């Protein structure tokens, strides 16, 4: 099992209630599912995860299925919600 840190940015940070937290999971999908499970009943957080982009150690991971993204030990997952602006 891989361990690391999930960092939340902007609206994701607000929805999560924390700026970062540790995780133990082998894939991005498992790490995100565990984060959502810790916030059971927080539908805003779960919906936000579905719309967010993800970086694993600074590399975009959203172009692949989360179940196919294997996490290296000590990695940092960054949750980037959709940004507004112009």
Number of C-alpha atoms within 10 A of each C-alpha: 10 15 17 18 18 22 20 22 16 13 17 23 17 12 20 22 12 13 14 17 13 14 21 16 19 18 18 22 17 18 24 20 15 15 19 18 12 11 16 11 10 13 12 12 20 20 12 18 21 10 10 16 16 22 17 20 14 11 10 13 19 14 9 9 10 16 12 12 17 16 23 16 14 14 16 20 27 23 23 20 19 13 9 5 3 3
